Amino acid sequence: MVFKRIMSVLPDRWQYSLTVLKRLQGWRERECPICGYQGRFHGSGHPPRYDSVCGGCGSRERHRLFKLAMDQRPFARGQVLHFAPDRALIPLLCELGTYQSADIRPGVADLVLDIEHIDLPDATMDLVVANQVLEHVDDIAALAEIYRILKLGGQFIATVPLVEGWAETYENPAIDSDAGRSLHFGQSDHIRYYGRDFATRLADAGFEVESFVPGGAETVRFGLMPGERIFLATRPE
């Protein structure tokens, strides 16, 4: 009640700023499918995403999406390779077999690997995971390498920033500054926004492709990004 009274006498721009700040502390109660926490989530990101970060385990939308997909779709088990490891996913992936993390930066993960030139033998992995990675790299090279190191029947699981309303991926090599990439692709180290053709890119690399998208009720309950997809790509037997 006091907050509403204060807001009523402030200029519109101040009202907007205070509303954003208040919602960033938690807008509505949500539930985390990873740790079971029930309560308010914190906001994050720029521009801000309300109820993004779980107040229990710190998971974000893509991590909770992964957990729901893992519970409702068959995931490959065995040798697991996780690029740019999300801390919230590590316990989940360890349940699926022998887990190893990988990153191009030394000291960040178990293995130092370049996803465009993976220094591993052919057909050695059962499951490869790359959450929000392909928008940073030459994805044609990366997908070819991931396909190569997967065993027959192995699985590649990925999320990417994707605009469902765009039939084609938006990328432009001429945009090569941090400011330009932030403006065009949402982040200074991104080089594309994917369109609906992302599934075609996976298929062109040889994968059989399916995706998982939670419904509206699950999206609200677990604090997900509406319409966000997780892609499950299988190397055919």
Summary of the structure (lengths in Angstrom):
residues: 237
radius of gyration: 19.5
end to end distance: 62.5
largest distance: 66.7
contacts: 726
relative contact order: 0.13
helix: 32%
strand: 26%
